Amino acid sequence: MNLENTQVQMRKGILELCVLHIISRGEVYASDMIIELTTAKIMVVEGTLYPLLTRLRKAGLVEYKWVESNSGPPRKYYQITEKGLEFLDQLIETWDGLIKSTRKITSKTSS
């Protein structure tokens, strides 16, 4: 078994939650999301983020608007929808339950 592969899969599993949470804090540009996710050690590249953003948009969880930029072409800023907020709340509830369950199991020592 490859440890690095398992770690990558664990990070990918929580990517949707993290992206929705970032967007829920206010309008955000994709490059800023990549910076925050990378800083938090949730390795993300454009090839991973943009398809996820498209899926979230098609599901009605996020939307975007174009904003003119002084330094180049217009930028696409993402914002969460009401449906997205409800979905995020459910993901957070699930995540909290997983943390609790995982800690319960991993805190036990061998007998």
Residue, then its C-alpha position, 0 to 999 in steps of 0.5 A: m500500500n502506498l502511504e502518499n496515495t492514501q493521504v492524497q485520497m483523504r485530502k480529496g475526500i474533504l476538498e468539496l467541504c473545504v471549497l464550499h466553506i471558503i466560498s461561504r465566507g464571501e465572493v472568492y476568485a479561484s486563484d485565491m481558493i488555490i492559495e488557501l487550499t495549498t497553504a492548508k496542505i490540501m494539495v490542489v491544482e487548477g485541474t482539480l479545482y475547476p471541474l469541482l467548481t463546475r460540478l458545484r455550479k451545475a448542482g446549484l450549490v454555487e454561482y459566479k459573476w464576472v468582475e472587470s479587472n484593471s490588470g487583465p481579463p474579467r475575473k470569475y468570482y464564486q459565491i454560495t447559493e442558499k442551497g449550497l449553504e444548506f448542503l454545506d451545513q449537512l457536510i459539516e455535520t457529517w464531518d463532525g460526526l466522522i471526527k468524533s467516530t474516528r477519535k473514538i476508534t483511534s484513541k483506544t489502545s491495544s489491550 
